[in-house]
Amino acid sequence: SEPLAGPPVSAQAASLLEEATDLLVLHRDFAAAVERCEAGCDSLGPAGAGAGAGAEAEARRCSLCIVGIQALAEMNRWREVLSWVLQYYRVPEHLPPKVLELCILLYSRVREPQVMLEVGSSWLRDITNKSLPEYGSLLELCVLRVLLPLGQFEGAEELVRGCDVFDSAQQLALLKTICESECQWTQQEEMHSAAEEQQDTTRESVLGALSQKLLTTFTLLRRALRSMSSHFYLIPYKKMLLAAFMLYLVVVRLDPVSPTSLPFLYRLVQLFRQAWAAVFSPIRRPPVQD
């Protein structure tokens, strides 16, 4: 007997897509919605455009990826979006226009347009994609949301001039937008440079004032030390050392009660008086002459 055939692949993917949509919109269970989208994309097999059932499978894959992108964004996992999508489409050139548009808008909103720079350029250079009806709108979106915020003005102008789907009015409007954006970019760069120069000037002036204060402080400190050293040079160190040595002899070696020690003690007292007068007496200075 032959085994029973399972449900058609497209029908299974459609069921998983419906579950993922309900989880995203009604239940707000974003993690479960991503799981359903992954299961649906896996059930469709490798990506590849075709007719009939193949085209229907690609439409299901595109819808599953759109729901999965929205669920990842709701969980603040937008950094994973591009890699998550490319695991089902392999190369950027095979991304459906709706998926590419959603990725560009997402990364532009989170101010990370550089993520889509190479992907968008690869998709726009593909010959097959140039025949799609969405090519013109996606080129304009890539120019406005990716190239201009990154300052890629020459690349944006080349894309617009080389696009055959634009008429002259659309082309001129886009070129005017590119020119205005470049002028604004230049003005912002000049203002930023001027602000940096002003900050550098302010920093230099502050450092100069601080250096002047430090120099003044060191000068005053040097003068004070020089004055103190000149005062200390007047102290009779030899007499002080001799008096300390004699005191040591009195305390350790001599007997103060003995009559033979009296002349020695008298001489010691005189030495202490002379040293005290030399240290604590005011310094005599010569009078100032005209």
Backbone bond lengths (Angstrom), bond angles and torsions (degrees), N, CA, C in turn:
res aa  C-N    CA-C-N  psi(-1)  N-CA   C-N-CA  omega(-1)  CA-C   N-CA-C  phi
1 S - - - 1.454 - - 1.518 108.96 -
2 E 1.324 116.70 142.99 1.455 121.43 179.40 1.529 110.12 -80.97
3 P 1.385 118.45 143.47 1.468 120.51 178.01 1.512 110.66 -66.40
4 L 1.325 114.56 150.69 1.455 120.32 179.84 1.514 109.39 -69.60
5 A 1.285 115.57 135.47 1.464 120.22 179.51 1.515 109.82 -75.28
6 G 1.345 116.45 140.16 1.460 121.43 178.47 1.512 110.08 -78.39
7 P 1.325 116.62 179.91 1.462 120.68 179.16 1.518 110.42 -65.37
8 P 1.322 118.57 149.24 1.467 121.08 177.99 1.525 110.76 -55.98
9 V 1.339 114.90 148.20 1.463 119.83 -177.31 1.514 111.01 -60.44
10 S 1.319 117.34 -45.66 1.455 120.64 -178.35 1.524 111.16 -64.02
11 A 1.341 117.35 -37.14 1.465 120.00 178.79 1.522 110.61 -66.78
12 Q 1.339 117.82 -39.23 1.458 121.21 178.35 1.542 110.30 -64.94
13 A 1.325 116.40 -42.76 1.455 119.88 177.69 1.526 111.45 -64.70
14 A 1.336 116.66 -36.94 1.464 120.02 178.22 1.515 110.68 -65.23
15 S 1.340 117.38 -39.78 1.457 120.75 178.05 1.531 111.35 -64.19
16 L 1.334 116.10 -43.65 1.466 120.04 178.69 1.530 111.01 -66.19
17 L 1.334 117.18 -35.21 1.458 120.61 176.97 1.528 111.07 -64.09
18 E 1.319 116.20 -41.43 1.461 119.52 178.59 1.522 111.11 -64.90
19 E 1.328 117.63 -41.54 1.469 120.73 177.44 1.533 111.08 -63.50
20 A 1.324 115.88 -43.20 1.467 119.44 -179.56 1.521 111.40 -63.45
21 T 1.332 116.83 -39.31 1.462 120.43 179.23 1.526 110.88 -64.95
22 D 1.327 117.07 -43.35 1.467 120.14 177.62 1.530 111.31 -62.59
23 L 1.335 116.68 -41.66 1.459 119.66 179.46 1.527 111.61 -65.24
24 L 1.325 116.43 -34.76 1.460 120.08 -179.42 1.522 112.02 -74.34
25 V 1.319 117.09 -47.07 1.460 120.93 -171.11 1.520 111.88 -88.54
26 L 1.338 117.76 -46.95 1.463 120.97 -173.20 1.528 112.64 -87.38
27 H 1.309 117.13 -50.00 1.469 120.65 -173.26 1.523 113.69 -93.00
28 R 1.333 116.87 -13.69 1.467 121.52 179.70 1.527 111.98 56.88
29 D 1.310 115.76 32.06 1.461 121.70 177.14 1.528 107.16 -98.37
30 F 1.321 115.74 86.71 1.456 120.52 -170.09 1.531 112.25 -71.88
31 A 1.320 116.95 -37.64 1.470 119.48 179.88 1.526 110.79 -63.45
32 A 1.332 116.75 -43.28 1.464 119.85 178.00 1.527 111.20 -66.25
33 A 1.328 116.90 -34.87 1.463 119.76 177.70 1.527 111.09 -63.87
34 V 1.334 117.45 -40.55 1.468 120.65 177.53 1.530 110.73 -63.95
35 E 1.321 116.46 -39.18 1.470 119.83 178.60 1.525 111.30 -62.79
36 R 1.331 117.06 -42.41 1.465 119.76 178.75 1.531 110.63 -65.05
37 C 1.331 116.58 -38.67 1.467 119.33 179.10 1.525 110.91 -65.49
38 E 1.299 117.33 -41.06 1.463 120.37 178.26 1.521 111.14 -64.52
39 A 1.327 116.39 -41.78 1.465 119.38 178.26 1.531 111.03 -64.31
40 G 1.317 116.92 -39.62 1.456 119.89 178.99 1.523 112.13 -65.98
41 C 1.350 116.74 -42.96 1.476 119.24 178.44 1.521 111.43 -65.89
42 D 1.319 117.65 -37.75 1.467 120.38 177.97 1.526 111.33 -65.58
43 S 1.321 116.21 -34.16 1.466 118.98 -179.24 1.526 112.14 -69.94
44 L 1.326 117.45 -21.21 1.468 120.58 -178.76 1.513 112.99 -83.74
45 G 1.314 117.89 -13.12 1.456 120.11 179.39 1.514 111.69 80.94
46 P 1.334 117.53 -167.25 1.468 121.45 -178.61 1.520 111.23 -62.87
47 A 1.345 113.91 148.07 1.462 119.39 179.04 1.517 110.05 -73.21
48 G 1.319 115.90 143.12 1.466 121.37 177.43 1.511 109.27 179.50
49 A 1.301 116.50 126.14 1.464 120.23 -178.84 1.518 110.18 -73.40
50 G 1.295 114.65 146.35 1.459 119.40 177.97 1.502 110.72 -164.81
51 A 1.290 116.74 -175.55 1.461 121.08 -178.92 1.511 109.48 -103.10
52 G 1.287 115.52 162.12 1.453 120.73 176.16 1.502 111.98 67.72
53 A 1.355 115.41 -123.14 1.459 120.56 -178.46 1.519 110.83 -63.64
54 G 1.367 118.64 -31.59 1.458 120.79 178.65 1.508 112.20 -63.39
55 A 1.314 118.64 -44.74 1.456 122.25 178.86 1.527 110.75 -64.09
56 E 1.333 115.98 -38.06 1.463 119.13 178.07 1.523 110.41 -66.16
57 A 1.328 117.57 -39.61 1.461 120.84 178.46 1.520 110.98 -64.38
58 E 1.343 117.33 -39.16 1.460 119.97 178.72 1.519 111.44 -67.28
59 A 1.319 116.79 -34.96 1.465 119.96 176.53 1.525 110.34 -65.46
60 R 1.347 117.58 -40.49 1.461 120.82 176.30 1.534 110.50 -63.90
61 R 1.333 116.83 -41.76 1.464 120.45 -179.78 1.540 110.45 -62.41
62 C 1.322 115.87 -42.83 1.459 120.46 179.33 1.529 111.41 -61.34
63 S 1.327 116.45 -44.30 1.469 120.05 179.70 1.525 111.19 -65.50
64 L 1.322 117.19 -40.69 1.469 120.35 178.00 1.530 110.89 -62.60
65 C 1.322 117.08 -40.80 1.459 119.75 179.24 1.523 111.40 -66.78
66 I 1.324 117.65 -37.36 1.463 120.39 178.44 1.524 110.62 -63.49
67 V 1.330 117.21 -43.97 1.466 120.29 177.65 1.529 110.30 -65.01
68 G 1.333 116.78 -40.98 1.458 119.74 179.25 1.517 112.56 -64.41
69 I 1.325 118.03 -38.48 1.470 121.40 177.59 1.521 110.20 -62.45
70 Q 1.312 116.80 -44.65 1.458 120.02 179.82 1.532 111.26 -64.17
71 A 1.323 117.40 -39.17 1.464 120.43 179.09 1.528 110.94 -66.96
72 L 1.326 117.88 -42.10 1.462 120.58 177.97 1.523 111.03 -64.28
73 A 1.314 117.21 -39.38 1.460 120.23 178.01 1.524 111.45 -65.04
74 E 1.316 117.09 -37.89 1.471 120.27 178.29 1.524 111.23 -65.05
75 M 1.316 118.13 -30.34 1.468 121.69 178.23 1.528 112.08 -88.13
76 N 1.360 116.92 7.89 1.458 122.45 -179.04 1.533 111.41 61.68
77 R 1.318 115.93 32.37 1.465 122.09 176.97 1.526 109.68 -108.28
78 W 1.328 115.65 40.23 1.460 119.98 -175.42 1.523 112.00 -66.94
79 R 1.335 118.47 -23.22 1.469 120.07 178.21 1.523 112.15 -64.62
80 E 1.324 117.21 -22.95 1.460 121.13 -178.09 1.528 113.26 -89.08
81 V 1.332 116.89 -6.80 1.461 119.99 -169.01 1.527 111.24 -62.49
82 L 1.316 117.74 -50.99 1.460 119.73 -174.36 1.528 111.63 -64.05
83 S 1.311 117.30 -46.80 1.469 119.76 178.67 1.524 111.17 -64.50
84 W 1.332 116.42 -35.06 1.470 119.80 179.06 1.526 110.49 -65.46
85 V 1.316 117.49 -39.84 1.465 120.98 -179.64 1.521 110.81 -71.51
86 L 1.340 116.64 -41.73 1.464 119.52 -175.83 1.528 113.00 -68.47
87 Q 1.329 117.88 -17.71 1.458 117.87 176.99 1.528 111.88 -70.93
88 Y 1.321 116.98 -15.32 1.463 120.55 177.42 1.533 112.37 -104.23
89 Y 1.343 117.82 -18.36 1.459 120.50 -179.98 1.523 113.36 -115.54
90 R 1.323 117.87 -3.99 1.463 124.67 172.24 1.526 113.06 68.72
91 V 1.331 119.09 -59.03 1.465 122.02 -175.55 1.528 108.65 -125.42
92 P 1.332 118.00 152.30 1.475 120.03 -178.24 1.524 113.59 -62.22
93 E 1.363 117.13 -30.20 1.465 119.50 -176.87 1.526 112.38 -63.91
94 H 1.341 118.26 -21.57 1.465 121.23 -177.76 1.523 113.07 -92.41
95 L 1.332 117.45 1.60 1.471 118.62 179.74 1.521 110.52 -66.67
96 P 1.327 117.93 135.91 1.464 119.93 174.58 1.527 110.60 -66.00
97 P 1.312 117.89 151.15 1.475 119.89 -178.72 1.530 113.02 -56.87
98 K 1.327 118.37 -39.12 1.462 120.27 -179.33 1.528 111.54 -65.52
99 V 1.320 116.84 -39.85 1.460 120.85 179.09 1.526 110.42 -67.32
100 L 1.334 117.11 -43.70 1.458 120.30 178.18 1.523 111.31 -62.67
101 E 1.315 116.45 -42.40 1.466 120.16 178.96 1.527 111.06 -61.26
102 L 1.322 117.00 -43.81 1.463 120.55 -179.41 1.531 111.20 -65.32
103 C 1.322 117.07 -38.24 1.473 120.35 178.70 1.529 110.81 -66.31
104 I 1.338 116.91 -42.53 1.465 119.92 178.80 1.523 110.90 -61.83
105 L 1.311 116.70 -45.14 1.463 120.36 -179.87 1.529 111.31 -64.78
106 L 1.319 116.78 -38.56 1.464 120.36 -178.67 1.525 111.06 -65.60
107 Y 1.319 117.30 -51.24 1.467 119.97 -177.53 1.524 112.18 -71.75
108 S 1.318 117.27 -24.78 1.458 119.00 173.11 1.526 111.17 -70.80
109 R 1.320 116.05 -36.33 1.465 119.55 -179.50 1.519 111.52 -68.56
110 V 1.313 118.42 -35.89 1.466 121.50 179.69 1.532 111.23 -89.13
111 R 1.329 117.48 11.09 1.469 123.76 175.66 1.529 112.21 60.38
112 E 1.316 115.66 42.09 1.466 122.36 174.72 1.530 109.71 -129.60
113 P 1.344 117.72 55.89 1.480 118.40 -176.15 1.512 113.72 -68.43
114 Q 1.339 118.41 -19.98 1.464 120.02 -178.65 1.517 112.31 -63.87
115 V 1.343 117.08 -21.33 1.464 120.15 178.82 1.530 110.61 -62.96
116 M 1.321 115.69 -34.93 1.472 119.92 -175.96 1.517 112.85 -96.31
117 L 1.313 119.64 6.48 1.461 121.16 -176.20 1.528 110.97 -65.36
118 E 1.303 117.36 -54.82 1.459 120.76 -178.09 1.526 111.64 -70.21
119 V 1.336 115.99 -38.51 1.470 119.71 -179.43 1.523 110.63 -64.17
120 G 1.349 116.30 -47.57 1.454 119.63 179.93 1.519 112.42 -64.02
121 S 1.336 116.91 -40.45 1.464 119.79 179.20 1.525 111.30 -64.09
122 S 1.323 117.02 -41.72 1.465 120.33 178.63 1.523 111.43 -63.47
123 W 1.310 116.12 -41.27 1.467 119.92 -179.34 1.525 110.33 -66.53
124 L 1.311 117.73 -41.51 1.465 120.66 -177.82 1.527 112.14 -71.37
125 R 1.321 118.66 -27.81 1.468 120.96 179.56 1.518 112.96 -78.46
126 D 1.323 117.59 -15.84 1.462 120.53 -177.23 1.529 110.40 -68.76
127 I 1.312 115.33 131.86 1.469 119.98 -176.43 1.528 111.16 -66.86
128 T 1.330 117.11 -39.36 1.469 120.35 -179.14 1.522 111.35 -62.59
129 N 1.327 116.98 -39.23 1.469 120.33 -178.44 1.530 111.83 -69.34
130 K 1.330 117.78 -25.84 1.465 119.52 -179.36 1.518 112.80 -65.78
131 S 1.320 116.96 -19.90 1.465 120.37 178.91 1.525 112.68 -88.02
132 L 1.312 118.35 -4.75 1.464 120.89 179.97 1.522 110.74 -76.73
133 P 1.334 116.97 145.97 1.476 118.72 -179.74 1.527 112.96 -67.35
134 E 1.334 117.88 -20.21 1.471 120.36 -179.13 1.531 112.48 -87.52
135 Y 1.331 117.32 1.87 1.465 119.92 -173.10 1.535 111.40 -62.27
136 G 1.319 117.38 -45.68 1.467 120.37 -177.11 1.525 112.55 -62.79
137 S 1.336 116.62 -44.95 1.466 119.62 -179.69 1.529 111.72 -66.54
138 L 1.343 116.55 -35.91 1.461 119.18 178.69 1.526 111.27 -71.80
139 L 1.338 117.37 -34.96 1.458 119.13 176.44 1.536 110.14 -64.46
140 E 1.311 116.45 -43.76 1.463 119.68 177.93 1.530 111.22 -62.83
141 L 1.335 116.76 -41.44 1.459 120.58 179.10 1.530 111.19 -64.25
142 C 1.321 116.24 -40.48 1.468 119.87 179.37 1.525 110.98 -66.47
143 V 1.333 116.13 -37.61 1.463 119.12 178.37 1.524 111.18 -65.75
144 L 1.332 116.60 -46.35 1.465 120.61 -174.25 1.523 112.97 -76.12
145 R 1.335 118.02 -34.57 1.465 121.08 -172.93 1.526 114.16 -101.52
146 V 1.336 117.25 -15.53 1.470 119.08 -176.23 1.525 111.14 -119.94
147 L 1.343 116.96 -57.41 1.459 119.62 -171.87 1.523 112.74 -71.85
148 L 1.323 117.98 -46.97 1.459 119.73 -178.24 1.534 113.06 -65.94
149 P 1.333 120.29 -43.75 1.480 117.95 176.26 1.517 114.10 -61.39
150 L 1.336 117.37 -23.22 1.463 120.86 179.54 1.527 112.55 -94.17
151 G 1.344 117.65 0.40 1.454 120.62 179.78 1.511 114.38 77.02
152 Q 1.336 117.91 20.06 1.465 122.16 179.46 1.530 109.54 -88.45
153 F 1.337 116.61 67.79 1.465 120.53 -173.41 1.531 112.15 -75.22
154 E 1.306 117.18 -39.84 1.466 119.22 179.86 1.526 111.11 -65.98
155 G 1.333 116.58 -42.42 1.463 118.85 177.85 1.514 112.15 -64.38
156 A 1.329 116.65 -39.09 1.461 119.73 178.14 1.522 111.06 -64.20
157 E 1.345 117.17 -41.26 1.470 120.05 -179.92 1.525 110.85 -66.12
158 E 1.312 117.41 -39.00 1.466 119.94 178.22 1.524 111.53 -64.08
159 L 1.332 116.96 -41.39 1.467 119.81 178.57 1.522 111.42 -61.77
160 V 1.336 115.77 -44.72 1.470 119.34 -177.11 1.529 110.43 -66.88
161 R 1.323 117.91 -43.24 1.469 120.46 -178.57 1.532 111.80 -69.19
162 G 1.335 116.59 -28.37 1.457 119.30 -179.23 1.508 114.51 -91.18
163 C 1.329 117.51 1.87 1.471 120.75 -179.24 1.529 109.55 -87.94
164 D 1.326 115.91 126.83 1.464 121.16 -178.27 1.524 113.32 -89.40
165 V 1.336 117.40 -12.27 1.467 119.27 -175.87 1.526 111.78 -83.03
166 F 1.339 117.91 -11.73 1.460 120.94 179.47 1.525 109.57 -90.16
167 D 1.318 114.45 140.30 1.464 117.82 170.31 1.525 108.40 -84.25
168 S 1.308 116.32 179.45 1.470 120.24 -174.67 1.530 111.73 -64.64
169 A 1.327 117.37 -37.51 1.466 119.89 -179.03 1.530 110.85 -67.06
170 Q 1.330 116.33 -45.00 1.469 119.22 178.43 1.529 111.31 -63.80
171 Q 1.313 115.83 -40.29 1.464 119.64 -179.86 1.518 111.16 -64.34
172 L 1.342 117.08 -44.59 1.460 120.12 179.25 1.524 111.77 -64.63
173 A 1.325 116.78 -37.83 1.466 119.58 179.22 1.524 111.38 -64.43
174 L 1.330 116.06 -41.91 1.469 119.20 178.80 1.531 111.30 -68.43
175 L 1.320 117.28 -40.63 1.462 120.02 178.29 1.529 111.12 -63.82
176 K 1.319 117.25 -36.78 1.464 120.85 176.40 1.523 110.68 -65.03
177 T 1.325 115.85 -41.20 1.469 119.46 178.11 1.528 110.94 -62.89
178 I 1.332 115.92 -40.68 1.470 120.10 178.84 1.529 110.57 -63.32
179 C 1.330 117.04 -42.50 1.465 121.16 179.98 1.526 111.07 -64.40
180 E 1.326 117.28 -43.75 1.464 120.30 178.34 1.522 111.63 -63.89
181 S 1.306 116.44 -40.53 1.464 119.94 178.53 1.523 111.07 -64.60
182 E 1.332 117.00 -38.08 1.462 119.94 178.31 1.525 111.21 -66.01
183 C 1.325 116.91 -38.99 1.468 120.27 177.52 1.524 111.13 -64.25
184 Q 1.321 117.30 -43.81 1.458 120.37 177.31 1.522 111.32 -63.11
185 W 1.333 116.18 -39.74 1.468 120.29 178.22 1.537 110.31 -61.50
186 T 1.350 116.36 -43.34 1.467 120.45 -180.00 1.522 111.10 -64.74
187 Q 1.327 117.61 -42.11 1.460 120.58 178.11 1.527 111.66 -62.81
188 Q 1.318 116.60 -42.26 1.456 119.50 178.25 1.526 111.70 -64.09
189 E 1.340 116.23 -38.93 1.459 119.15 177.55 1.521 111.47 -64.29
190 E 1.345 117.14 -40.55 1.461 120.31 178.43 1.526 111.14 -65.84
191 M 1.335 116.78 -42.04 1.465 119.50 178.04 1.521 110.85 -64.17
192 H 1.322 116.08 -39.24 1.464 119.46 179.17 1.527 110.74 -66.13
193 S 1.335 116.86 -40.01 1.464 120.00 178.71 1.528 110.70 -66.00
194 A 1.345 116.03 -41.09 1.464 119.13 178.37 1.528 111.59 -63.69
195 A 1.333 115.79 -40.27 1.468 119.04 178.21 1.525 111.36 -64.46
196 E 1.329 116.75 -39.26 1.461 119.68 177.92 1.527 111.44 -66.12
197 E 1.342 117.03 -40.24 1.464 119.75 177.91 1.525 111.01 -64.01
198 Q 1.339 116.59 -40.06 1.461 119.53 178.44 1.526 111.09 -64.46
199 Q 1.325 116.21 -40.78 1.459 119.42 177.07 1.520 111.65 -62.94
200 D 1.345 116.26 -41.06 1.464 119.53 178.31 1.528 111.18 -63.61
201 T 1.361 116.31 -41.34 1.466 119.45 178.89 1.514 111.33 -63.86
202 T 1.344 115.96 -43.67 1.469 119.44 178.57 1.512 111.27 -62.99
203 R 1.327 115.88 -40.85 1.463 119.54 179.75 1.531 111.00 -64.52
204 E 1.344 116.24 -40.63 1.455 119.44 179.47 1.527 111.76 -66.01
205 S 1.354 116.53 -39.85 1.463 119.05 178.90 1.523 111.55 -65.70
206 V 1.334 116.08 -39.61 1.466 119.27 178.47 1.518 110.46 -65.27
207 L 1.335 115.93 -43.55 1.462 119.21 178.90 1.522 111.30 -65.28
208 G 1.359 116.77 -36.13 1.460 119.55 177.77 1.515 112.00 -64.80
209 A 1.358 116.83 -44.37 1.464 119.94 177.92 1.523 111.46 -62.98
210 L 1.340 115.42 -40.78 1.458 119.22 179.00 1.526 111.12 -65.26
211 S 1.323 116.48 -40.40 1.465 119.69 178.42 1.530 111.06 -64.38
212 Q 1.346 117.01 -39.05 1.457 119.93 178.24 1.525 111.35 -64.18
213 K 1.337 116.48 -40.64 1.462 119.70 178.22 1.523 110.78 -64.74
214 L 1.317 116.39 -42.45 1.466 119.32 179.10 1.532 110.96 -63.74
215 L 1.332 116.23 -40.08 1.455 119.51 179.00 1.522 111.50 -63.95
216 T 1.338 116.39 -41.76 1.466 119.79 177.67 1.522 111.33 -63.44
217 T 1.347 115.57 -42.05 1.468 119.42 179.66 1.520 111.53 -63.28
218 F 1.338 116.69 -43.16 1.464 119.84 179.19 1.533 111.75 -65.57
219 T 1.336 116.92 -35.15 1.463 119.90 178.00 1.523 111.26 -64.51
220 L 1.347 115.82 -46.57 1.468 119.21 178.22 1.517 111.58 -63.05
221 L 1.337 116.69 -39.11 1.460 119.65 178.94 1.524 111.24 -65.34
222 R 1.325 116.28 -39.31 1.465 119.15 178.68 1.532 111.20 -64.42
223 R 1.354 115.88 -40.92 1.469 118.55 177.99 1.517 111.77 -63.70
224 A 1.363 115.95 -40.67 1.460 118.81 179.39 1.521 111.43 -64.17
225 L 1.334 116.05 -41.79 1.463 119.01 179.18 1.524 111.68 -66.03
226 R 1.339 115.29 -38.04 1.467 118.21 178.40 1.528 110.79 -64.66
227 S 1.364 116.64 -40.62 1.467 119.60 178.66 1.521 111.45 -64.62
228 M 1.344 115.59 -42.45 1.462 118.82 179.37 1.528 111.04 -65.63
229 S 1.338 116.29 -38.75 1.462 118.01 -179.93 1.528 111.09 -66.81
230 S 1.357 117.10 -38.54 1.465 119.13 177.58 1.523 111.83 -65.32
231 H 1.349 115.37 -31.01 1.466 118.21 176.88 1.521 111.52 -72.96
232 F 1.311 115.94 -39.38 1.466 118.93 -178.75 1.527 112.54 -70.44
233 Y 1.336 114.85 -25.30 1.468 116.62 177.80 1.521 112.27 -64.81
234 L 1.363 118.80 -22.66 1.465 122.14 -179.45 1.520 112.87 -79.27
235 I 1.311 118.28 -10.59 1.468 120.56 -178.52 1.518 109.32 -74.62
236 P 1.345 118.39 128.01 1.478 121.05 179.56 1.526 109.86 -75.40
237 Y 1.331 116.22 90.17 1.462 119.56 -177.36 1.525 111.63 -65.18
238 K 1.322 115.60 -35.63 1.471 117.23 -179.32 1.517 111.78 -63.06
239 K 1.346 115.93 -42.30 1.461 119.26 178.80 1.526 111.36 -65.64
240 M 1.321 116.18 -39.44 1.467 119.08 179.01 1.524 110.86 -63.74
241 L 1.326 116.49 -42.77 1.452 119.42 178.65 1.529 111.68 -66.46
242 L 1.319 115.87 -39.00 1.468 119.23 178.37 1.517 111.29 -65.10
243 A 1.353 116.98 -40.79 1.456 120.21 178.54 1.525 111.12 -65.09
244 A 1.367 116.23 -40.62 1.459 118.44 178.49 1.527 111.03 -65.12
245 F 1.328 116.09 -38.72 1.470 118.67 178.65 1.530 111.71 -65.77
246 M 1.310 115.89 -40.66 1.471 119.36 178.82 1.528 111.35 -66.22
247 L 1.350 115.53 -37.84 1.462 118.84 176.66 1.524 110.49 -62.47
248 Y 1.317 115.01 -39.57 1.464 118.73 176.68 1.522 111.00 -61.65
249 L 1.332 117.21 -40.99 1.460 120.02 178.30 1.522 112.20 -65.60
250 V 1.344 116.22 -37.13 1.469 119.20 179.19 1.515 110.72 -65.31
251 V 1.342 115.13 -45.60 1.464 118.60 -174.85 1.525 111.31 -72.98
252 V 1.324 115.95 -40.21 1.459 118.96 -171.56 1.526 111.95 -94.68
253 R 1.364 116.73 -45.12 1.457 119.76 -169.68 1.518 114.29 -99.44
254 L 1.335 119.69 -33.38 1.467 121.93 -172.45 1.514 111.52 -102.33
255 D 1.339 113.00 163.39 1.463 120.70 176.43 1.512 107.50 -108.85
256 P 1.330 120.61 110.43 1.466 121.67 -176.06 1.536 112.62 -61.23
257 V 1.311 118.71 -23.24 1.479 121.26 -177.26 1.515 110.58 -78.35
258 S 1.316 117.40 -20.44 1.457 120.28 -176.13 1.521 110.40 -71.64
259 P 1.412 118.54 138.59 1.479 120.69 179.76 1.504 112.75 -63.49
260 T 1.314 118.59 -27.67 1.464 120.37 -179.31 1.515 112.57 -69.67
261 S 1.314 117.15 -14.68 1.475 120.37 -178.45 1.514 112.77 -89.70
262 L 1.324 119.48 -8.87 1.463 120.78 -173.92 1.526 112.89 -64.69
263 P 1.380 119.80 -46.43 1.482 117.09 178.22 1.542 112.43 -60.75
264 F 1.279 115.23 -37.23 1.469 119.00 179.60 1.533 111.17 -65.06
265 L 1.343 116.82 -41.94 1.464 120.55 178.32 1.523 111.38 -66.26
266 Y 1.333 117.28 -37.52 1.449 120.63 178.94 1.531 110.26 -62.99
267 R 1.321 116.17 -43.95 1.468 119.89 177.82 1.534 111.68 -63.88
268 L 1.313 116.90 -36.14 1.476 120.90 178.00 1.514 112.01 -64.64
269 V 1.340 116.53 -41.41 1.469 120.62 179.13 1.520 110.44 -63.69
270 Q 1.339 117.76 -40.94 1.457 120.65 178.13 1.531 111.94 -62.77
271 L 1.314 115.57 -41.16 1.472 118.40 178.25 1.528 111.99 -62.53
272 F 1.335 117.39 -41.34 1.468 120.96 178.71 1.525 111.44 -64.18
273 R 1.332 116.63 -40.10 1.468 120.17 179.23 1.526 110.92 -64.30
274 Q 1.332 116.36 -44.08 1.456 119.47 178.79 1.546 111.63 -62.46
275 A 1.324 116.08 -43.78 1.470 118.83 178.33 1.511 111.96 -63.84
276 W 1.318 117.77 -42.97 1.475 122.28 178.73 1.525 111.04 -61.16
277 A 1.329 116.68 -44.24 1.461 119.85 179.79 1.521 111.24 -65.74
278 A 1.338 117.08 -35.32 1.474 119.51 179.84 1.514 112.43 -70.20
279 V 1.338 117.47 -34.95 1.462 120.86 -177.68 1.508 112.60 -77.84
280 F 1.319 118.32 -45.74 1.466 121.80 -169.44 1.515 114.33 -104.29
281 S 1.302 119.15 -0.09 1.457 119.98 176.98 1.519 109.54 -80.78
282 P 1.350 118.48 149.59 1.466 120.88 178.30 1.506 111.57 -64.71
283 I 1.373 114.29 144.48 1.462 120.06 -178.58 1.523 109.26 -77.00
284 R 1.321 114.63 127.04 1.468 119.18 179.20 1.517 109.34 -82.38
285 R 1.276 113.10 130.86 1.445 119.41 -179.81 1.528 109.77 -118.28
286 P 1.315 119.32 143.40 1.466 120.76 179.57 1.521 110.60 -69.37
287 P 1.329 117.45 146.29 1.468 119.08 179.98 1.511 111.73 -65.93
288 V 1.332 114.95 148.78 1.458 121.64 178.64 1.497 110.00 -77.98
289 Q 1.335 116.93 125.34 1.457 121.54 -179.31 1.504 110.30 -101.84
290 D 1.338 115.10 143.91 1.454 120.07 176.87 1.520 111.13 -68.05
